[in-house]
């Protein structure tokens, strides 16, 4: 009786969880987006703070195509990062990726996105840029992918990079410079 009940339980769990079998479907795009409401900060102040971060604190260099529009409260910058895939022998092979950081300020807050990842598969030909989804599809078709899992490896690294860039930005936006005096009042 216990074996029959156990068999029914296992069969039921397998029937109810078909999506958990494998990651054979198309992977989700690599992107991080957040909308942040603020009180008291105006569009211009938020824009200026984001522009300062993009010009001075953005860690994914070299950067390119910084486009800032103060009147609209928007900016976009392209950053560069390196991901590591492995060859059939387990040796690291760096892959350069480009991604966009976009920012939009409003009177009630701001929205930012880290996304639009692109890969440069051959470092000797930096002008040949491939969409990240297309590059992952090529990696899935590679005969060594069962051993290297480069498609999942690069996806995880790109997600981590997007998250790190977003955390850096959000931390910078949340840190306000101290105003007034530090210490006890009345002491000279």
Backbone as CSV, one residue per row, in Angstrom:
resi,resn,N_x,N_y,N_z,CA_x,CA_y,CA_z,C_x,C_y,C_z
1,UNK,0.818,-1.187,0.000,0.000,0.000,0.000,0.867,1.258,0.000
2,UNK,1.946,1.265,0.808,2.817,2.421,0.864,3.493,2.663,-0.476
3,UNK,3.863,1.578,-1.166,4.518,1.726,-2.463,3.564,2.306,-3.494
4,UNK,2.319,1.907,-3.449,1.322,2.432,-4.375,1.086,3.912,-4.106
5,UNK,0.962,4.284,-2.828,0.750,5.673,-2.457,1.964,6.519,-2.842
6,UNK,3.154,6.025,-2.604,4.371,6.732,-2.983,4.444,6.911,-4.493
7,UNK,4.100,5.884,-5.236,4.094,5.964,-6.696,3.099,6.991,-7.204
8,UNK,1.932,7.068,-6.592,0.936,8.062,-6.987,1.410,9.476,-6.673
9,UNK,2.047,9.640,-5.520,2.571,10.964,-5.156,3.649,11.429,-6.128
10,UNK,4.560,10.562,-6.455,5.633,10.905,-7.393,5.047,11.200,-8.768
11,UNK,4.115,10.391,-9.219,3.481,10.623,-10.522,2.750,11.952,-10.543
12,UNK,2.077,12.280,-9.476,1.366,13.547,-9.394,2.303,14.735,-9.435
13,UNK,3.422,14.638,-8.727,4.391,15.738,-8.734,4.995,15.908,-10.121
14,UNK,5.298,14.824,-10.783,5.862,14.916,-12.123,4.856,15.497,-13.108
15,UNK,3.609,15.171,-12.947,2.582,15.680,-13.851,2.322,17.163,-13.631
16,UNK,2.460,17.629,-12.415,2.173,19.027,-12.110,3.351,19.958,-12.359
17,UNK,4.532,19.455,-12.555,5.713,20.307,-12.719,6.433,20.051,-14.042
18,UNK,5.766,20.132,-15.188,6.465,19.869,-16.445,7.439,20.977,-16.842
19,UNK,7.232,22.188,-16.374,8.118,23.282,-16.762,9.469,23.206,-16.069
20,UNK,9.596,22.416,-15.055,10.845,22.343,-14.307,11.821,21.327,-14.878
21,UNK,11.491,20.691,-15.965,12.350,19.639,-16.509,13.662,20.152,-17.051
22,UNK,13.605,21.037,-18.003,14.851,21.460,-18.641,14.724,22.900,-19.089
23,UNK,15.846,23.498,-19.378,15.873,24.858,-19.867,16.014,24.838,-21.382
24,UNK,15.134,24.113,-22.044,15.257,23.967,-23.478,14.604,25.104,-24.236
25,UNK,13.727,25.871,-23.595,13.061,26.975,-24.262,14.007,28.146,-24.451
26,UNK,13.498,29.158,-25.116,14.305,30.354,-25.330,14.541,31.049,-23.998
27,UNK,15.782,31.421,-23.701,16.061,32.077,-22.426,15.471,33.482,-22.410
28,UNK,15.130,33.939,-21.237,14.592,35.285,-21.075,15.679,36.304,-21.403
29,UNK,15.280,37.457,-21.911,16.284,38.477,-22.200,16.963,38.957,-20.924
30,UNK,18.210,39.344,-21.056,18.977,39.836,-19.913,18.666,41.323,-19.782
31,UNK,18.014,41.670,-18.665,17.626,43.059,-18.462,17.268,43.278,-17.002
32,UNK,17.541,44.471,-16.513,17.142,44.862,-15.176,16.470,46.219,-15.299
33,UNK,15.223,46.322,-14.844,14.468,47.567,-14.917,13.851,47.847,-13.564
34,UNK,13.871,49.116,-13.174,13.255,49.490,-11.911,12.664,50.891,-12.031
35,UNK,11.487,51.054,-11.445,10.849,52.365,-11.347,10.908,52.764,-9.882
36,UNK,11.462,53.945,-9.602,11.672,54.383,-8.228,10.897,55.678,-7.982
37,UNK,9.879,55.632,-7.128,9.172,56.869,-6.783,9.997,57.673,-5.775
38,UNK,9.940,58.991,-5.895,10.654,59.857,-4.952,9.735,60.988,-4.534
39,UNK,10.015,61.520,-3.382,9.268,62.671,-2.893,10.221,63.837,-2.735
40,UNK,9.809,64.988,-3.202,10.583,66.200,-2.977,11.714,66.447,-3.964
41,UNK,12.196,65.439,-4.640,13.274,65.648,-5.607,12.644,65.928,-6.966
42,UNK,13.095,66.948,-7.616,12.558,67.297,-8.917,13.271,66.565,-10.038
43,UNK,12.713,66.685,-11.222,13.281,66.014,-12.394,14.706,66.471,-12.651
44,UNK,14.969,67.766,-12.545,16.304,68.284,-12.842,17.335,67.754,-11.856
45,UNK,16.991,67.720,-10.576,17.927,67.214,-9.563,18.225,65.734,-9.789
46,UNK,17.196,64.945,-10.088,17.403,63.516,-10.365,18.253,63.323,-11.613
47,UNK,17.953,64.087,-12.648,18.720,63.991,-13.897,20.189,64.330,-13.652
48,UNK,20.449,65.433,-12.930,21.838,65.847,-12.674,22.594,64.799,-11.862
49,UNK,21.922,64.189,-10.913,22.563,63.142,-10.101,22.890,61.927,-10.957
50,UNK,21.950,61.524,-11.822,22.186,60.383,-12.716,23.291,60.694,-13.715
51,UNK,23.327,61.906,-14.213,24.379,62.292,-15.154,25.746,62.260,-14.482
52,UNK,25.821,62.721,-13.244,27.080,62.675,-12.501,27.546,61.236,-12.326
53,UNK,26.613,60.326,-12.009,26.977,58.908,-11.879,27.484,58.357,-13.204
54,UNK,26.788,58.667,-14.282,27.169,58.139,-15.596,28.547,58.649,-16.022
55,UNK,28.844,59.893,-15.708,30.124,60.468,-16.120,31.279,60.094,-15.203
56,UNK,31.005,59.889,-13.905,32.099,59.718,-12.952,32.148,58.377,-12.221
57,UNK,31.049,57.671,-12.130,31.007,56.449,-11.328,30.682,55.184,-12.122
58,UNK,30.304,55.316,-13.364,29.941,54.161,-14.183,31.192,53.317,-14.403
59,UNK,31.192,52.095,-13.903,32.403,51.276,-13.839,32.668,50.444,-15.092
60,UNK,31.750,50.374,-16.016,31.903,49.472,-17.164,32.480,50.240,-18.343
61,UNK,33.803,50.367,-18.320,34.510,51.174,-19.311,35.307,50.285,-20.233
62,UNK,35.565,50.680,-21.431,35.288,51.996,-21.977,33.798,52.174,-22.274
63,UNK,33.348,53.403,-22.089,31.959,53.729,-22.370,31.882,54.412,-23.727
64,UNK,30.709,54.422,-24.273,30.513,55.106,-25.550,29.094,55.647,-25.604
65,UNK,28.911,56.535,-26.493,27.615,57.138,-26.846,26.781,57.570,-25.646
66,UNK,27.372,58.452,-24.823,26.591,59.065,-23.756,25.692,60.101,-24.404
67,UNK,24.396,59.879,-24.290,23.408,60.810,-24.838,22.555,61.296,-23.691
68,UNK,22.689,62.583,-23.385,21.959,63.165,-22.265,21.103,64.311,-22.779
69,UNK,19.831,64.318,-22.382,18.903,65.366,-22.764,18.275,65.910,-21.488
70,UNK,18.766,67.054,-21.044,18.310,67.609,-19.779,16.829,67.991,-19.826
71,UNK,16.378,68.561,-20.919,14.978,68.996,-21.015,14.014,67.826,-20.847
72,UNK,14.380,66.662,-21.356,13.529,65.472,-21.236,13.846,64.668,-19.986
73,UNK,14.979,64.949,-19.341,15.375,64.200,-18.151,15.831,62.791,-18.477
74,UNK,16.426,62.591,-19.651,16.838,61.251,-20.070,18.332,61.192,-20.319
75,UNK,18.869,60.003,-20.156,20.246,59.742,-20.568,20.388,58.270,-20.929
76,UNK,21.381,58.040,-21.775,21.710,56.675,-22.216,23.218,56.612,-22.371
77,UNK,23.783,55.518,-21.870,25.219,55.300,-22.004,25.439,53.819,-22.304
78,UNK,26.420,53.545,-23.131,26.766,52.170,-23.461,28.026,51.794,-22.698
79,UNK,27.950,50.693,-21.961,29.078,50.197,-21.189,29.657,48.937,-21.803
80,UNK,30.852,48.593,-21.379,31.565,47.426,-21.884,31.917,46.513,-20.716
81,UNK,31.741,45.230,-20.916,32.103,44.254,-19.890,32.689,43.010,-20.535
82,UNK,33.223,42.137,-19.720,33.804,40.887,-20.199,33.160,39.724,-19.472
83,UNK,32.711,38.753,-20.245,32.179,37.507,-19.711,33.164,36.403,-20.051
84,UNK,33.077,35.287,-19.336,34.018,34.193,-19.583,33.260,32.923,-19.937
85,UNK,33.488,32.464,-21.145,33.008,31.146,-21.526,34.210,30.209,-21.489
86,UNK,33.973,28.922,-21.608,35.070,27.963,-21.585,35.080,27.168,-22.881
87,UNK,36.278,26.727,-23.253,36.377,25.876,-24.440,36.175,24.418,-24.023
88,UNK,36.304,23.514,-24.959,36.099,22.092,-24.681,37.047,21.523,-23.651
89,UNK,38.181,22.185,-23.424,39.172,21.712,-22.452,39.044,22.406,-21.095
90,UNK,38.055,23.302,-20.969,37.831,23.976,-19.698,38.631,25.241,-19.501
91,UNK,39.252,25.768,-20.555,40.039,27.001,-20.438,39.132,28.206,-20.715
92,UNK,39.343,29.262,-19.926,38.542,30.476,-20.084,38.799,31.143,-21.424
93,UNK,37.717,31.619,-22.025,37.783,32.409,-23.245,36.941,33.657,-23.011
94,UNK,37.570,34.826,-22.925,36.799,36.042,-22.659,35.946,36.444,-23.869
95,UNK,34.770,36.965,-23.566,33.855,37.489,-24.581,33.464,38.894,-24.139
96,UNK,33.699,39.868,-25.001,33.336,41.244,-24.689,31.863,41.456,-24.990
97,UNK,31.188,42.122,-24.082,29.780,42.466,-24.287,29.586,43.972,-24.113
98,UNK,28.617,44.475,-24.821,28.187,45.862,-24.690,26.770,45.845,-24.138
99,UNK,26.429,46.837,-23.333,25.058,46.944,-22.841,24.726,48.416,-22.651
100,UNK,23.438,48.709,-22.628,22.979,50.085,-22.481,22.385,50.309,-21.102
101,UNK,22.690,51.463,-20.542,22.043,51.950,-19.333,21.194,53.135,-19.766
102,UNK,19.897,53.073,-19.481,19.002,54.180,-19.825,18.323,54.685,-18.562
103,UNK,18.065,55.984,-18.548,17.487,56.645,-17.380,16.452,57.640,-17.850
104,UNK,15.332,57.697,-17.117,14.272,58.669,-17.401,13.792,59.241,-16.079
105,UNK,13.946,60.563,-15.894,13.488,61.222,-14.675,12.128,61.870,-14.920
106,UNK,11.296,61.838,-13.888,10.023,62.547,-13.911,9.938,63.371,-12.636
107,UNK,8.875,64.122,-12.487,8.699,64.904,-11.267,8.415,64.020,-10.063
108,UNK,7.960,62.778,-10.312,7.593,61.873,-9.224,8.581,60.747,-8.999
109,UNK,9.671,60.707,-9.719,10.647,59.632,-9.555,11.453,59.413,-10.817
110,UNK,11.946,58.202,-10.955,12.742,57.882,-12.131,12.634,56.401,-12.446
111,UNK,12.962,56.086,-13.684,13.003,54.710,-14.158,14.358,54.500,-14.812
112,UNK,14.961,53.359,-14.557,16.219,53.052,-15.230,16.218,51.594,-15.671
113,UNK,16.990,51.334,-16.713,17.080,49.995,-17.282,18.528,49.702,-17.638
114,UNK,18.959,48.500,-17.303,20.248,47.981,-17.747,19.907,46.814,-18.663
115,UNK,20.214,46.928,-19.940,19.831,45.877,-20.876,20.420,46.086,-22.252
116,UNK,19.769,45.527,-23.258,20.212,45.552,-24.648,21.654,45.056,-24.751
117,UNK,21.890,43.856,-24.285,23.220,43.261,-24.328,23.546,42.811,-25.749
118,UNK,24.805,43.040,-26.139,25.326,42.589,-27.421,26.691,41.975,-27.190
119,UNK,27.027,40.973,-27.975,28.314,40.279,-27.820,29.236,40.605,-28.987
120,UNK,30.524,40.636,-28.684,31.565,40.745,-29.707,32.309,39.414,-29.664
121,UNK,31.889,38.445,-30.497,32.437,37.093,-30.401,33.934,36.986,-30.690
122,UNK,34.443,37.829,-31.584,35.850,37.754,-31.959,36.523,39.075,-31.611
123,UNK,37.427,39.042,-30.655,38.111,40.261,-30.219,38.939,40.889,-31.332
124,UNK,39.318,40.095,-32.331,40.105,40.622,-33.443,39.243,41.413,-34.424
125,UNK,37.932,41.245,-34.328,37.004,41.966,-35.197,35.937,42.659,-34.338
126,UNK,36.325,43.741,-33.651,35.390,44.388,-32.722,34.190,45.054,-33.386
127,UNK,34.232,45.223,-34.687,33.097,45.846,-35.368,31.964,44.853,-35.631
128,UNK,32.249,43.563,-35.490,31.208,42.558,-35.694,30.510,42.299,-34.356
129,UNK,29.337,42.891,-34.231,28.566,42.802,-32.996,27.325,41.962,-33.259
130,UNK,27.052,41.039,-32.341,25.928,40.118,-32.466,25.001,40.341,-31.281
131,UNK,23.711,40.304,-31.517,22.760,40.390,-30.415,22.997,39.260,-29.426
132,UNK,22.819,39.536,-28.146,23.134,38.548,-27.122,22.262,37.303,-27.249
133,UNK,20.987,37.476,-27.559,20.105,36.312,-27.736,20.571,35.442,-28.899
134,UNK,20.986,36.087,-29.981,21.495,35.343,-31.137,22.779,34.591,-30.776
135,UNK,23.632,35.242,-30.000,24.886,34.611,-29.596,24.619,33.400,-28.696
136,UNK,23.662,33.532,-27.780,23.312,32.393,-26.922,22.734,31.239,-27.741
137,UNK,21.981,31.558,-28.767,21.437,30.514,-29.640,22.563,29.778,-30.357
138,UNK,23.580,30.514,-30.798,24.745,29.886,-31.428,25.467,28.978,-30.429
139,UNK,25.583,29.418,-29.195,26.246,28.599,-28.177,25.457,27.327,-27.888
140,UNK,24.131,27.422,-27.881,23.301,26.239,-27.653,23.490,25.219,-28.759
141,UNK,23.728,25.688,-29.985,23.897,24.785,-31.113,25.297,24.173,-31.177
142,UNK,26.229,24.726,-30.417,27.598,24.210,-30.411,27.618,22.768,-29.896
143,UNK,28.434,21.931,-30.519,28.463,20.512,-30.132,29.035,20.285,-28.737
144,UNK,29.827,21.224,-28.219,30.413,21.086,-26.880,29.539,21.687,-25.783
145,UNK,28.375,22.189,-26.129,27.567,22.881,-25.134,27.094,21.961,-24.005
146,UNK,26.911,20.688,-24.288,26.515,19.758,-23.222,27.596,19.659,-22.145
147,UNK,28.839,19.861,-22.550,29.945,19.785,-21.600,30.254,21.161,-20.982
148,UNK,30.194,22.220,-21.784,30.594,23.549,-21.311,29.454,24.369,-20.713
149,UNK,28.247,24.164,-21.188,27.074,24.942,-20.753,27.321,26.437,-20.892
150,UNK,27.996,26.829,-21.968,28.329,28.231,-22.161,27.105,29.122,-22.300
151,UNK,26.021,28.607,-22.871,24.827,29.445,-23.008,24.305,29.865,-21.644
152,UNK,24.215,28.931,-20.717,23.740,29.256,-19.372,24.797,30.018,-18.580
153,UNK,26.052,29.693,-18.782,27.155,30.361,-18.083,27.165,31.862,-18.421
154,UNK,27.089,32.185,-19.709,27.128,33.591,-20.108,25.850,34.325,-19.710
155,UNK,24.719,33.634,-19.749,23.468,34.255,-19.319,23.546,34.636,-17.844
156,UNK,24.051,33.744,-17.020,24.182,34.028,-15.588,25.147,35.183,-15.344
157,UNK,26.257,35.213,-16.058,27.230,36.290,-15.885,26.661,37.630,-16.353
158,UNK,25.920,37.634,-17.449,25.315,38.870,-17.952,24.243,39.369,-16.982
159,UNK,23.449,38.455,-16.426,22.459,38.856,-15.425,23.147,39.456,-14.203
160,UNK,24.247,38.871,-13.796,25.002,39.394,-12.666,25.545,40.788,-12.972
161,UNK,26.050,40.984,-14.181,26.579,42.284,-14.576,25.472,43.337,-14.565
162,UNK,24.311,42.991,-15.091,23.180,43.931,-15.097,22.766,44.280,-13.671
163,UNK,22.733,43.290,-12.810,22.358,43.516,-11.419,23.381,44.387,-10.698
164,UNK,24.662,44.141,-10.936,25.713,44.941,-10.299,25.650,46.394,-10.742
165,UNK,25.441,46.629,-12.036,25.341,48.005,-12.539,24.127,48.689,-11.922
166,UNK,23.015,47.981,-11.823,21.805,48.552,-11.235,22.004,48.863,-9.751
167,UNK,22.659,47.956,-9.014,22.903,48.195,-7.587,23.826,49.395,-7.385
168,UNK,24.828,49.523,-8.237,25.741,50.656,-8.133,24.994,51.969,-8.349
169,UNK,24.142,51.995,-9.361,23.373,53.203,-9.653,22.406,53.523,-8.516
170,UNK,21.666,52.529,-8.080,20.671,52.761,-7.033,21.337,53.201,-5.742
171,UNK,22.474,52.622,-5.417,23.209,53.019,-4.223,23.646,54.475,-4.326
172,UNK,24.133,54.860,-5.502,24.567,56.243,-5.703,23.386,57.207,-5.597
173,UNK,22.265,56.841,-6.181,21.092,57.719,-6.146,20.532,57.828,-4.726
174,UNK,20.666,56.785,-3.930,20.136,56.808,-2.571,21.046,57.536,-1.589
175,UNK,22.321,57.674,-1.924,23.247,58.343,-1.007,23.209,59.843,-1.289
176,UNK,22.716,60.574,-0.351,22.639,62.022,-0.495,23.778,62.650,0.288
177,UNK,24.377,63.694,-0.234,25.440,64.350,0.532,24.876,64.950,1.819
178,UNK,25.693,64.932,2.864,25.261,65.475,4.159,25.142,66.988,4.061
179,UNK,24.086,67.508,4.673,23.887,68.951,4.695,23.933,69.426,6.136
180,UNK,24.344,70.659,6.342,24.370,71.217,7.690,25.674,70.898,8.387
181,UNK,25.616,70.902,9.706,26.813,70.719,10.513,26.859,69.328,11.109
182,UNK,28.057,68.814,11.274,28.249,67.530,11.914,28.837,67.793,13.286
183,UNK,28.339,67.124,14.294,28.842,67.328,15.664,27.795,67.967,16.540
184,UNK,28.182,68.329,17.733,27.238,68.921,18.676,27.074,70.409,18.413
185,UNK,25.861,70.862,18.509,25.585,72.280,18.283,26.223,73.104,19.399
186,UNK,26.725,74.277,19.064,27.265,75.190,20.063,28.728,74.973,20.375
187,UNK,29.376,73.956,19.836,30.799,73.755,20.118,31.622,74.427,19.036
188,UNK,32.702,75.026,19.418,33.589,75.668,18.438,34.945,75.048,18.484
